[in-house]
Amino acid sequence: MPTSAQVTVTTTRVIIVPETRFDQTAIIHNLGAGAIYLGGPDVTVENGYKLDNGDVLTVPVGDYEALYAVAAAGTHTVGVLKQIN
C-alpha cells in the first residue's frame, strides 16, 4: 500500500525516503519556494540532483538504501509518495 508524507528540508541533510528491506518507488514533489538537491548520505548542493520548486520526480530506491535531500538556503516542504515493490 502506498504511503505519503510531507518532509521539511533545510540546509541540514535529511532522509526523505527511509531504507527498508525491499525495493521502493518514490514520487518526490518539491512544494517549496526554491530548489532542493537529492542523493545519498553524502548529498550536498554541489553533488545532488537538483529538483526545482514545483518539480516532480519518480525515483527507484533500492533495498537497504535511503534517499536524502538538502537545500541551499531556507526551509522547504517536499511531498513524498512511496510504494514498496
Secondary structure as the mmCIF struct_conf table of DSSP 4:
data_model
#
loop_
_struct_conf.conf_type_id
_struct_conf.id
_struct_conf.beg_label_comp_id
_struct_conf.beg_label_asym_id
_struct_conf.beg_label_seq_id
_struct_conf.end_label_comp_id
_struct_conf.end_label_asym_id
_struct_conf.end_label_seq_id
STRN STRN1 THR A 3 VAL A 9
BEND BEND1 THR A 11 THR A 12
STRN STRN2 VAL A 14 VAL A 17
BEND BEND2 ARG A 21 PHE A 22
STRN STRN3 GLN A 24 ASN A 30
BEND BEND3 GLY A 32 GLY A 34
STRN STRN4 ILE A 36 GLY A 39
BEND BEND4 GLY A 40 GLY A 40
TURN_TY1_P TURN_TY1_P1 PRO A 41 ASP A 42
TURN_TY1_P TURN_TY1_P2 VAL A 45 ASN A 47
BEND BEND5 GLY A 48 GLY A 48
STRN STRN5 TYR A 49 LEU A 51
TURN_TY1_P TURN_TY1_P3 ASN A 53 GLY A 54
STRN STRN6 VAL A 56 VAL A 61
TURN_TY1_P TURN_TY1_P4 ASP A 63 TYR A 64
STRN STRN7 LEU A 67 ALA A 71
BEND BEND6 ALA A 72 GLY A 74
STRN STRN8 HIS A 76 ILE A 84
#
